[in-house]
Amino acid sequence: MKLMLAIHLHENAESLVAEGTAWARRLRATLDLAYVDEYRYDLYLVDDPAVRTVLDEQWTVVRDQQAARLDELLRAVPDDVRGEALHLVGRAADELVTAGAAHDMILIGTHGRTGLGHLLLGSVAERVVRTAPVPVLVLRLPQEGS
């Protein structure tokens, strides 16, 4: 069995990886970690070649930092359940659903926001649950500041 855990690289990442690891052990599965970079790096929108060069260098640094953090989190997964790191680029829900199709189950965290917070921030987890071709297990994350 193969699980895919959708993660952020900052808040609650370690606790989410620990929870995903526990599920992988329970299900005797391997655990892949998936991170989606949703930022657009559109250099063609910048006219000045010098500015383009600087931006490209900075975006390379950001992508390298993301890859290093993803690798660090993957190393925290014990060898007996460790899968691979998936560094995806695009709209989070779409990329997770596409990558998740190659897995038996998707694990995804949610803050459980409601009302205005949900309306303004949306819910990647909700979109994944609605459109994924495989089962999705939603893991409740602690609210920020709690």
N, CA, C and O of each residue as an XYZ file, in Angstrom:
584
protein
N       0.851     -1.177      0.000
C       0.000      0.000      0.000
C       0.897      1.242      0.000
O       1.960      1.263      0.621
N       0.446      2.254     -0.702
C       1.238      3.471     -0.866
C       0.374      4.679     -0.493
O      -0.687      4.897     -1.078
N       0.845      5.467      0.496
C       0.142      6.663      0.946
C       0.894      7.905      0.487
O       2.117      7.890      0.342
N       0.143      8.983      0.261
C       0.745     10.272     -0.051
C       0.256     11.276      0.983
O      -0.948     11.476      1.140
N       1.189     11.906      1.687
C       0.867     12.923      2.683
C       1.165     14.296      2.107
O       2.311     14.608      1.783
N       0.120     15.120      1.981
C       0.289     16.496      1.520
C       0.755     17.338      2.695
O       0.134     17.316      3.757
N       1.836     18.078      2.517
C       2.387     18.861      3.613
C       2.686     20.290      3.200
O       2.875     20.597      2.023
N       2.721     21.160      4.215
C       3.312     22.491      4.099
C       4.729     22.341      4.623
O       5.025     21.382      5.336
N       5.576     23.237      4.294
C       6.957     23.130      4.747
C       7.219     23.934      6.009
O       8.361     24.014      6.463
N       6.192     24.526      6.579
C       6.416     25.351      7.763
C       5.534     24.887      8.914
O       5.903     23.946      9.617
N       4.403     25.501      9.126
C       3.580     25.243     10.305
C       3.129     23.787     10.408
O       2.623     23.206      9.447
N       3.322     23.221     11.579
C       2.866     21.869     11.899
C       3.465     20.766     11.035
O       2.963     19.642     11.057
N       4.504     21.044     10.288
C       5.039     20.039      9.371
C       5.507     18.787     10.102
O       5.183     17.672      9.692
N       6.253     18.959     11.164
C       6.782     17.797     11.886
C       5.661     16.951     12.481
O       5.691     15.724     12.390
N       4.659     17.613     13.097
C       3.570     16.844     13.706
C       2.726     16.156     12.638
O       2.216     15.058     12.863
N       2.577     16.785     11.494
C       1.816     16.161     10.407
C       2.566     14.946      9.856
O       1.953     13.919      9.562
N       3.882     15.061      9.716
C       4.688     13.929      9.250
C       4.619     12.788     10.269
O       4.534     11.622      9.884
N       4.656     13.113     11.560
C       4.548     12.083     12.599
C       3.195     11.371     12.515
O       3.126     10.149     12.647
N       2.135     12.125     12.299
C       0.796     11.526     12.167
C       0.720     10.661     10.907
O       0.157      9.566     10.937
N       1.279     11.145      9.816
C       1.307     10.362      8.583
C       2.104      9.079      8.747
O       1.724      8.028      8.231
N       3.206      9.175      9.467
C       4.027      7.992      9.742
C       3.233      6.961     10.540
O       3.293      5.765     10.254
N       2.491      7.428     11.539
C       1.677      6.515     12.347
C       0.638      5.799     11.483
O       0.413      4.600     11.646
N       0.012      6.529     10.572
C      -0.962      5.904      9.670
C      -0.288      4.909      8.727
O      -0.830      3.838      8.457
N       0.883      5.263      8.231
C       1.605      4.346      7.340
C       1.939      3.045      8.072
O       1.822      1.958      7.505
N       2.349      3.163      9.312
C       2.655      1.952     10.093
C       1.404      1.117     10.323
O       1.424     -0.103     10.164
N       0.304      1.790     10.702
C      -0.962      1.068     10.938
C      -1.398      0.294      9.702
O      -1.893     -0.829      9.799
N      -1.210      0.905      8.551
C      -1.687      0.312      7.304
C      -0.609     -0.498      6.578
O      -0.843     -1.016      5.487
N       0.571     -0.601      7.195
C       1.706     -1.303      6.582
C       1.958     -0.769      5.162
O       2.005     -1.517      4.185
N       2.113      0.524      5.102
C       2.244      1.213      3.817
C       3.539      2.004      3.775
O       4.197      2.197      4.798
N       3.898      2.459      2.586
C       4.974      3.438      2.450
C       4.335      4.818      2.402
O       3.177      4.970      2.014
N       5.107      5.815      2.801
C       4.593      7.176      2.904
C       5.423      8.116      2.039
O       6.602      8.344      2.307
N       4.795      8.658      1.001
C       5.411      9.708      0.194
C       4.970     11.052      0.758
O       3.829     11.195      1.197
N       5.858     12.032      0.750
C       5.514     13.391      1.162
C       5.371     14.251     -0.081
O       6.238     14.236     -0.954
N       4.279     15.000     -0.163
C       4.026     15.850     -1.330
C       3.888     17.301     -0.899
O       3.064     17.633     -0.047
N       4.697     18.152     -1.494
C       4.616     19.588     -1.265
C       4.323     20.253     -2.601
O       4.919     19.906     -3.620
N       3.394     21.215     -2.591
C       3.060     21.940     -3.818
C       3.476     23.399     -3.661
O       3.030     24.093     -2.747
N       4.327     23.842     -4.560
C       4.729     25.242     -4.644
C       3.717     25.925     -5.557
O       3.691     25.674     -6.762
N       2.890     26.783     -4.981
C       1.833     27.452     -5.755
C       2.253     28.802     -6.323
O       1.485     29.436     -7.047
N       3.463     29.244     -6.002
C       3.875     30.569     -6.463
C       4.265     30.545     -7.933
O       4.825     29.572     -8.437
N       3.953     31.640     -8.600
C       4.289     31.755    -10.022
C       5.612     32.491    -10.159
O       5.835     33.525     -9.529
N       6.460     31.955    -10.970
C       7.761     32.560    -11.222
C       7.796     32.997    -12.681
O       8.520     32.427    -13.498
N       6.999     34.023    -12.993
C       6.822     34.452    -14.370
C       7.800     35.571    -14.733
O       7.492     36.754    -14.594
N       8.959     35.177    -15.192
C       9.974     36.161    -15.546
C       9.584     36.986    -16.763
O      10.046     38.116    -16.920
N       8.745     36.437    -17.618
C       8.393     37.175    -18.824
C       7.578     38.428    -18.497
O       7.426     39.297    -19.356
N       7.053     38.539    -17.276
C       6.294     39.728    -16.881
C       7.201     40.897    -16.506
O       6.728     42.020    -16.330
N       8.492     40.638    -16.383
C       9.451     41.673    -15.989
C      10.222     42.114    -17.230
O      10.827     41.292    -17.919
N      10.194     43.414    -17.509
C      10.850     43.939    -18.713
C      12.370     44.077    -18.565
O      13.113     43.812    -19.510
N      12.820     44.482    -17.403
C      14.241     44.775    -17.189
C      15.042     43.477    -17.051
O      14.795     42.710    -16.121
N      15.996     43.210    -17.953
C      16.786     41.976    -17.888
C      17.589     41.839    -16.598
O      17.777     40.725    -16.108
N      18.067     42.956    -16.038
C      18.829     42.894    -14.787
C      17.930     42.437    -13.640
O      18.336     41.632    -12.802
N      16.715     42.956    -13.614
C      15.754     42.561    -12.576
C      15.379     41.090    -12.765
O      15.263     40.346    -11.792
N      15.190     40.679    -14.011
C      14.885     39.269    -14.296
C      15.971     38.349    -13.766
O      15.679     37.304    -13.186
N      17.215     38.734    -13.964
C      18.347     37.925    -13.499
C      18.323     37.790    -11.975
O      18.486     36.695    -11.437
N      18.119     38.914    -11.288
C      18.074     38.891     -9.819
C      16.907     38.043     -9.339
O      17.071     37.224     -8.434
N      15.743     38.224     -9.925
C      14.570     37.441     -9.519
C      14.784     35.951     -9.763
O      14.435     35.119     -8.925
N      15.354     35.627    -10.901
C      15.609     34.213    -11.200
C      16.562     33.604    -10.174
O      16.367     32.473     -9.728
N      17.594     34.364     -9.803
C      18.534     33.875     -8.783
C      17.829     33.677     -7.446
O      18.057     32.674     -6.769
N      16.975     34.621     -7.060
C      16.255     34.525     -5.782
C      15.258     33.363     -5.798
O      15.133     32.644     -4.806
N      14.562     33.178     -6.893
C      13.598     32.076     -6.978
C      14.312     30.728     -6.943
O      13.777     29.750     -6.420
N      15.517     30.677     -7.497
C      16.314     29.452     -7.414
C      16.657     29.146     -5.957
O      16.608     27.992     -5.530
N      17.000     30.175     -5.207
C      17.285     29.993     -3.779
C      16.048     29.478     -3.055
O      16.143     28.553     -2.248
N      14.898     30.062     -3.334
C      13.646     29.638     -2.688
C      13.348     28.179     -3.019
O      13.024     27.398     -2.124
N      13.453     27.808     -4.276
C      13.178     26.412     -4.673
C      14.163     25.445     -4.030
O      13.782     24.345     -3.632
N      15.443     25.853     -3.925
C      16.441     25.013     -3.261
C      16.115     24.841     -1.783
O      16.269     23.751     -1.232
N      15.663     25.920     -1.140
C      15.276     25.841      0.270
C      14.065     24.914      0.454
O      14.012     24.136      1.406
N      13.107     25.005     -0.453
C      11.937     24.121     -0.384
C      12.367     22.661     -0.510
O      11.927     21.810      0.263
N      13.219     22.380     -1.475
C      13.682     21.006     -1.687
C      14.445     20.488     -0.472
O      14.288     19.329     -0.087
N      15.267     21.340      0.131
C      16.037     20.931      1.310
C      15.111     20.646      2.489
O      15.311     19.669      3.210
N      14.105     21.485      2.690
C      13.148     21.281      3.791
C      12.337     20.011      3.566
O      12.097     19.254      4.507
N      11.918     19.775      2.341
C      11.163     18.567      2.017
C      12.013     17.329      2.275
O      11.523     16.344      2.828
N      13.274     17.372      1.881
C      14.188     16.249      2.135
C      14.397     16.034      3.632
O      14.457     14.897      4.099
N      14.508     17.137      4.383
C      14.663     17.050      5.837
C      13.451     16.351      6.468
O      13.607     15.490      7.334
N      12.255     16.723      6.032
C      11.042     16.096      6.569
C      10.962     14.627      6.168
O      10.517     13.791      6.955
N      11.388     14.311      4.953
C      11.369     12.910      4.510
C      12.336     12.068      5.339
O      12.037     10.919      5.664
N      13.484     12.631      5.680
C      14.449     11.896      6.512
C      13.884     11.583      7.894
O      14.347     10.652      8.554
N      12.883     12.355      8.340
C      12.256     12.104      9.644
C      11.318     10.898      9.596
O      10.915     10.384     10.640
N      10.976     10.450      8.405
C      10.128      9.265      8.259
C      11.024      8.038      8.390
O      12.027      7.932      7.684
N      10.678      7.109      9.284
C      11.519      5.916      9.465
C      11.676      5.121      8.160
O      10.779      5.090      7.317
N      12.835      4.484      8.025
C      13.167      3.743      6.807
C      12.099      2.727      6.406
O      11.847      2.531      5.217
N      11.469      2.077      7.392
C      10.538      0.996      7.068
C       9.257      1.478      6.391
O       8.540      0.672      5.797
N       8.952      2.784      6.468
C       7.756      3.310      5.792
C       8.077      4.453      4.835
O       7.181      4.968      4.166
N       9.348      4.858      4.763
C       9.733      6.012      3.944
C       9.553      5.736      2.460
O      10.032      4.737      1.925
N       8.851      6.650      1.820
C       8.708      6.616      0.366
C       9.602      7.672     -0.246
O      10.807      7.701      0.003
N       9.008      8.542     -1.048
C       9.795      9.569     -1.721
C       9.201     10.947     -1.499
O       8.063     11.087     -1.050
N       9.985     11.958     -1.821
C       9.544     13.347     -1.746
C       9.032     13.767     -3.121
O       9.688     13.549     -4.140
N       7.853     14.370     -3.128
C       7.266     14.876     -4.369
C       7.188     16.395     -4.260
O       6.407     16.927     -3.471
N       7.994     17.085     -5.049
C       8.003     18.550     -5.063
C       7.231     18.973     -6.304
O       7.754     18.943     -7.418
N       5.980     19.368     -6.094
C       5.068     19.675     -7.188
C       4.938     21.185     -7.360
O       5.184     21.943     -6.421
N       4.557     21.615     -8.544
C       4.384     23.034     -8.827
C       3.050     23.217     -9.537
O       2.755     22.529    -10.514
N       2.243     24.156     -9.031
C       0.951     24.438     -9.642
C      -0.090     24.744     -8.589
O       0.240     25.107     -7.460
N      -1.340     24.596     -8.960
C      -2.443     24.817     -8.015
C      -2.509     23.609     -7.082
O      -2.601     22.473     -7.548
N      -2.463     23.841     -5.789
C      -2.291     22.775     -4.802
C      -3.298     21.639     -4.969
O      -2.895     20.482     -5.094
N      -4.568     21.932     -4.974
C      -5.573     20.867     -5.048
C      -5.415     20.048     -6.325
O      -5.479     18.819     -6.289
N      -5.213     20.715     -7.433
C      -5.072     20.008     -8.720
C      -3.845     19.100     -8.723
O      -3.919     17.945     -9.144
N      -2.726     19.627     -8.254
C      -1.485     18.843     -8.246
C      -1.577     17.658     -7.293
O      -1.087     16.573     -7.605
N      -2.203     17.859     -6.129
C      -2.334     16.768     -5.161
C      -3.250     15.663     -5.687
O      -2.974     14.479     -5.493
N      -4.321     16.044     -6.342
C      -5.234     15.049     -6.912
C      -4.525     14.260     -8.014
O      -4.648     13.037     -8.080
N      -3.795     14.950     -8.865
C      -3.080     14.272     -9.953
C      -2.029     13.311     -9.404
O      -1.974     12.149     -9.807
N      -1.190     13.800     -8.481
C      -0.149     12.941     -7.904
C      -0.758     11.833     -7.051
O      -0.243     10.715     -7.015
N      -1.844     12.142     -6.371
C      -2.494     11.171     -5.506
C      -3.088      9.988     -6.241
O      -3.298      8.930     -5.649
N      -3.359     10.153     -7.520
C      -3.938      9.062     -8.317
C      -3.008      7.852     -8.389
O      -3.468      6.737     -8.633
N      -1.724      8.054     -8.183
C      -0.754      6.954     -8.215
C      -0.600      6.293     -6.839
O       0.270      5.443     -6.653
N      -1.435      6.680     -5.887
C      -1.357      6.169     -4.521
C      -2.666      5.469     -4.147
O      -3.679      5.598     -4.834
N      -2.615      4.733     -3.053
C      -3.820      4.075     -2.562
C      -4.673      4.998     -1.711
O      -5.881      4.793     -1.587
N      -4.049      6.019     -1.121
C      -4.769      6.962     -0.275
C      -3.969      8.248     -0.149
O      -2.738      8.243     -0.163
N      -4.705      9.357     -0.025
C      -4.102     10.666      0.224
C      -4.393     11.042      1.672
O      -5.527     10.925      2.136
N      -3.366     11.493      2.378
C      -3.524     12.052      3.713
C      -3.292     13.550      3.586
O      -2.326     13.981      2.956
N      -4.173     14.342      4.183
C      -4.043     15.795      4.073
C      -4.495     16.436      5.368
O      -5.483     16.019      5.971
N      -3.768     17.446      5.788
C      -4.118     18.161      7.006
C      -5.088     19.282      6.724
O      -5.143     19.808      5.613
N      -5.859     19.648      7.745
C      -6.747     20.795      7.652
C      -6.797     21.488      9.001
O      -6.654     20.860     10.050
N      -7.002     22.792      8.951
C      -7.171     23.554     10.181
C      -8.631     23.554     10.609
O      -8.945     23.934     11.737
N      -9.523     23.136      9.725
C     -10.940     23.111     10.070
C     -11.546     24.497     10.184
O     -12.467     24.707     10.973
N     -11.039     25.445      9.406
C     -11.586     26.807      9.457
C     -13.032     26.795      8.965
O     -13.409     26.001      8.102
N     -13.810     27.677      9.524
C     -15.205     27.827      9.099
C     -15.474     29.301      8.849
O     -14.625     30.153      9.110
N     -16.641     29.586      8.352
C     -17.073     30.969      8.178
C     -16.171     31.767      7.272
O     -15.765     31.302      6.207
N     -15.856     32.994      7.711
C     -15.086     33.929      6.903
C     -13.678     33.402      6.605
O     -13.173     33.577      5.496
N     -13.042     32.756      7.592
C     -11.707     32.198      7.367
C     -11.707     31.185      6.243
O     -10.797     31.169      5.415
N     -12.730     30.333      6.208
C     -12.836     29.333      5.142
C     -13.118     30.008      3.805
O     -12.548     29.643      2.776
N     -14.007     30.999      3.837
C     -14.365     31.704      2.615
C     -13.161     32.417      2.011
O     -12.945     32.355      0.801
N     -12.375     33.096      2.850
C     -11.237     33.859      2.356
C     -10.058     32.974      1.984
O      -9.381     33.235      0.990
N      -9.804     31.940      2.762
C      -8.628     31.109      2.534
C      -8.929     29.880      1.692
O      -8.013     29.258      1.153
N     -10.199     29.526      1.575
C     -10.551     28.331      0.828
C     -10.091     27.099      1.562
O      -9.580     27.185      2.679
N     -10.267     25.975      0.952
C      -9.816     24.750      1.579
C      -9.287     23.811      0.519
O     -10.039     23.224     -0.259
N      -7.976     23.685      0.511
C      -7.350     22.728     -0.398
C      -7.842     21.333     -0.054
O      -8.151     20.540     -0.944
N      -7.916     21.033      1.236
C      -8.365     19.706      1.668
C      -9.761     19.399      1.129
O     -10.020     18.294      0.654
N     -10.650     20.372      1.205
C     -12.014     20.153      0.720
C     -12.025     19.861     -0.782
O     -12.737     18.966     -1.237
N     -11.238     20.614     -1.546
C     -11.193     20.376     -2.997
C     -10.595     19.013     -3.318
O     -11.038     18.337     -4.246
N      -9.585     18.609     -2.545
C      -8.981     17.294     -2.765
C      -9.996     16.196     -2.449
O     -10.136     15.243     -3.216
N     -10.704     16.322     -1.325
C     -11.715     15.328     -0.956
C     -12.773     15.192     -2.055
O     -13.196     14.084     -2.383
N     -13.188     16.307     -2.609
C     -14.245     16.290     -3.633
C     -13.809     15.708     -4.973
O     -14.635     15.175     -5.715
N     -12.515     15.806     -5.292
C     -12.107     15.449     -6.656
C     -11.110     14.294     -6.754
O     -10.826     13.828     -7.858
N     -10.585     13.832     -5.648
C      -9.561     12.774     -5.704
C     -10.149     11.446     -6.157
O     -11.268     11.103     -5.774
N      -9.406     10.692     -6.970
C      -9.871      9.394     -7.441
C      -9.601      8.261     -6.440
O      -9.964      7.110     -6.686
N      -8.969      8.593     -5.322
C      -8.641      7.608     -4.286
C      -9.183      8.134     -2.953
O      -9.497      9.319     -2.849
N      -9.298      7.276     -1.935
C      -9.757      7.751     -0.628
C      -8.828      8.824     -0.067
O      -7.622      8.820     -0.311
N      -9.428      9.745      0.694
C      -8.679     10.832      1.317
C      -8.964     10.801      2.812
O     -10.120     10.789      3.235
N      -7.901     10.789      3.604
C      -8.002     10.849      5.052
C      -7.598     12.264      5.474
O      -6.465     12.687      5.242
N      -8.521     12.983      6.089
C      -8.264     14.359      6.510
C      -7.802     14.341      7.964
O      -8.496     13.825      8.839
N      -6.624     14.910      8.211
C      -6.042     14.962      9.546
C      -6.235     16.358     10.107
O      -5.809     17.338      9.496
N      -6.868     16.457     11.255
C      -7.159     17.755     11.869
C      -5.896     18.323     12.506
O      -5.270     17.676     13.345
N      -5.527     19.529     12.103
C      -4.372     20.240     12.660
C      -4.846     21.212     13.727
O      -5.977     21.694     13.671
N      -3.984     21.503     14.704
C      -4.374     22.508     15.707
C      -4.532     23.876     15.066
O      -3.816     24.215     14.123
N      -5.470     24.658     15.578
C      -5.643     26.028     15.092
C      -4.416     26.841     15.448
O      -3.797     26.599     16.484
N      -4.050     27.803     14.608
C      -2.899     28.654     14.913
C      -3.180     29.417     16.190
O      -4.275     29.941     16.392
N      -2.168     29.474     17.053
C      -2.308     30.205     18.299
C      -2.998     29.415     19.396
O      -3.266     29.955     20.469
N      -3.294     28.127     19.145
C      -3.935     27.330     20.195
C      -3.007     26.260     20.711
O      -3.382     25.494     21.599
